Amino acid sequence: MHPFPHHYRVEAAGAAAGSVTVSAAQLPSITTAPPVEFDGPGDQWSPETLLMAAVVDCFILTFRSMAQASKLAWEHVSCSGEGVVDRIDGTTRFSGLSLTACLTLPSGADPDKAKRLLEKAERGCLITNSLAVRPTLTCDVKIG
């Protein structure tokens, strides 16, 4: 890992109406629009869905790193996330965040250790640690 601090530069551009293009050096551009809940078309990534994608992606990458460091053998992990946006005290913001992680282990693996690592990954996720709302985590650990 590179020494801290790390810097991430992105750009966004758009016209008075239509999509916004988000870009970063050496990465494919992403076209975004408001979600249907904010009167958008609902057929493109939105800031809200991008934030939720960052949460579940960060969770899996954090788990992968922790599992490797802990020498946990595992076969597959998936994570779904749901964010709740509400208007609280005159401010629209994410007010709730829930994650559901499903982990498949090989025969003979320790499901208790796996669950502890999933919970540790939730607590160690850079993205959720940067948000005002803390997620709730539900784990489903199964053997093969």
N, C-alpha and C positions, 0 to 999 in steps of 0.2 A: 504494500500500500504506500502511496505517496504521502509525504508529510503534510500535516494540516497547516493552514487552512486550504480547503479545496474551493475552486471557483467554477460556477456553471453559468455560461452565458447563452441566452436564448433571445430570439427576436420574434415579434409578431407584427403583422401588417394586414390591414384591411381597408375597405372603402366604407362609405356611409351606409351601405346595405350589403348583405351577402356574407360570404364566409370570411374567416380570418385564417391566414397562413402562419403557422408557427414553425420556426426553423432554428437550427443550430449547426455549427460547423461540422462537416463530415457525417451528418445524419440526414435521413430522408425527411422532407417537410411533411407536416400534418395539417390537414384542413379541418377547421373547427367551426362550430356555429352554436348558438344557444340551444339548450335542450328544449323539448316540447313544453316542459313546465314553465319555461320563460318565453313562450311563444316562438320558439325556434322550430326548424323543420323536423328535428328528431332523428335525422339520418346521418349525422356526423358526430365525431367526438366533440365533447363540450368541455369547458373547464372542470365541471363537476365530475364527468366520467373520467377525464384524465387524472384528476386527483385520486379517485377511487382506484384507477389502474395503478397509479404510483404506490398506493398503500399495499395492494395485494402483491404486486411485483416485489416491492421492498421486503415484505414479510417472507416471501419464498427465498429470495436471495440471502436474507439474514439467517433463515433456518438452514439453508444449504451450507453456509459458512460455519455455523455453530455445530451442525451435525458432523461435518468433516473434522473440526477441531476436537470433538468428543468421540470420534471414531464410531459413530452410529451408522450401521448399515441400514439403508432404506432403498425402496424401489421407485416410489412415485409420490409426489405431493401436489395437491391442488388447493387453491384458496379462493373462496368467493367473498365478496365484500358488499355491504350495503351501507350507504351513507344517508342520513336524514338531514335535509336542509329545512330550517324553520326560521321564522322571524321572532327574535327574542329581544325584548327591550329596545325595539326599533331598529335592530340590526339583523340582516339576513346572513345566516352562517350555518355551517354544519353543526348540528346539535347532538348527533348520535352517529356511531360508527360500530358496525358489527362485522366480525370476520368468522368464517367457518372454514377450518382447515381439515382436509382429508389426507391422511398419510397411510401408505401401504408399506409394510415392513416385510422382509424375508422371514422365512421360518426360523425360529430360534431367537429372534431379536427381542429386546426388552421394551414392551409397550409403555411401561411407566417412565423409563428414561426418555423415550420418544416424546411422550406428552410433556414432560418437564422441558425438553428442548423446544417444543412448539411454543410453550408459554414463555420461555426465555426469549425466543425470537420475536414474539409480540412485544415484549417489554423493551427489546433492543433495537427495534426497527427505527431507523433514522427518520423516515417520513412521519410515522405516527408520533414519534417523540417531538416533532416540530409543529404539531397541531395542538390547538386549544382543547379539542375533544379527545378523550381516551377511548380506544376501542374495547369492545367485549369480544372475547374469543371463545368459540366452541370448537372442540377437537374431536375428530373421529379417527382413531388409530386402529388399523386392522393388520393382521398377519396374512401375507400372500393371498 
